[in-house]
Amino acid sequence: MLKTSIQFEKIISECRDLFSKKLQDYGAAWRVLRPSSITDQIYIKVNRIRTLQMTDVKMIDESEEGEFVAVVNYSIIGLIQLEKGFSNDFNENKDEILSLYDRYAQEAKALMERKNHDYGEAWRDMRISSITDLIYQKVLRTKQIEDNQGVTIVSEGLDANYFDMLNYAVFCLIKFSEKQNNFEHQII
């Protein structure tokens, strides 16, 4: 599991770097989004990934990996919005936003480590397409919970689903990075 923890940190660092750059370019414009809008953004991303996986035809030049990075970042945005609520003012303190990003990334990592212990890193034997389907299922569950005004009878809440989507997307990004490393080693 040490390998997974190191890989997780590397992937999150890459996702955070993009998040930070977009925060510089756009500010925290996403602060005006309600949680349901963030969930729909994740839905759009994961739906595109599924479409690419099922058709193998890409009409715009954006990779699956880039869409998984977006799922990671939108999941963290969703967690931030659940904590802070949405706002009509998006002139947020960038250091505070990045601190929240880091806190939720660390919480996701701790959750991933606990689940990996109990599940024996079963995700390593799964296909990226299957993990994508799990993210899709989590998005649909999240949409249903939102449609129920956040009320659940026996299910986990919105935050648990955002954490799971984040971690599943990281798993896919790890699997992509391992494929690239294996390919590079075969060439040499």
C-alpha positions, -999 to 999 in steps of 0.1 A, spaced: 0 0 0 30 23 3 33 23 -35 -4 34 -37 1 62 -12 30 75 -31 12 73 -64 -19 90 -49 3 119 -37 18 123 -72 -16 123 -89 -31 147 -64 -1 170 -68 -7 171 -106 -44 177 -101 -37 205 -75 -12 221 -99 -39 224 -126 -65 236 -100 -41 262 -87 -34 275 -122 -71 277 -130 -77 295 -97 -51 321 -109 -68 324 -143 -104 324 -133 -105 331 -96 -129 309 -76 -157 315 -101 -170 280 -92 -181 294 -58 -213 305 -75 -222 269 -83 -247 250 -62 -237 215 -52 -261 201 -78 -244 220 -105 -210 206 -95 -225 171 -95 -237 178 -131 -202 189 -141 -189 156 -128 -217 138 -147 -207 156 -179 -171 145 -175 -177 109 -166 -204 106 -193 -178 117 -218 -153 92 -205 -178 64 -209 -187 76 -244 -150 75 -254 -145 41 -239 -175 26 -256 -171 42 -291 -133 48 -293 -141 79 -314 -129 113 -301 -142 145 -317 -124 170 -295 -88 168 -284 -92 162 -247 -79 130 -231 -96 106 -208 -69 114 -183 -78 151 -184 -114 142 -177 -104 121 -147 -83 151 -134 -115 172 -137 -135 146 -117 -108 148 -90 -109 186 -89 -147 189 -92 -151 164 -64 -129 185 -41 -148 216 -53 -180 198 -43 -166 191 -8 -156 227 -4 -191 239 -15 -207 215 10 -187 231 38 -188 267 28 -221 268 8 -223 285 -25 -216 322 -28 -224 351 -52 -189 365 -44 -161 345 -59 -133 368 -48 -120 342 -23 -87 341 -6 -67 318 -28 -45 305 0 -76 295 20 -91 277 -11 -58 258 -16 -57 250 21 -92 235 18 -81 216 -13 -52 201 6 -73 192 36 -99 174 15 -72 157 -6 -56 144 27 -90 132 40 -95 114 7 -61 98 9 -68 86 45 -101 71 34 -85 54 4 -58 39 27 -85 25 51 -106 11 23 -75 -3 5 -66 -21 37 -100 -37 40 -105 -44 3 -69 -55 -4 -65 -30 -32 -90 -49 -54 -92 -19 -77 -57 -29 -91 -74 -59 -107 -102 -39 -122 -105 -24 -156 -105 14 -160 -139 10 -177 -153 -7 -146 -140 20 -123 -155 46 -146 -189 28 -143 -185 30 -105 -179 68 -107 -209 70 -130 -230 51 -105 -218 74 -77 -228 105 -97 -263 91 -103 -266 83 -66 -255 118 -57 -280 133 -81 -307 113 -65 -297 124 -30 -297 160 -42 -331 155 -57 -342 142 -22 -329 175 -7 -300 156 9 -323 133 29 -312 96 30 -327 67 50 -297 43 51 -273 57 26 -241 78 30 -244 115 23 -232 137 -5 -197 141 10 -191 103 10 -200 101 -27 -177 130 -36 -148 113 -17 -155 80 -35 -156 97 -70 -124 115 -62 -106 83 -51 -119 62 -80 -107 89 -104 -73 88 -88 -72 50 -92 -79 55 -129 -51 80 -132 -27 57 -114 -36 29 -138 -30 52 -168 4 63 -154 13 26 -149 4 18 -185 26 47 -197 55 36 -175 52 0 -188 51 12 -224 82 34 -218 101 5 -202 92 -18 -232 106 7 -257 139 10 -239 
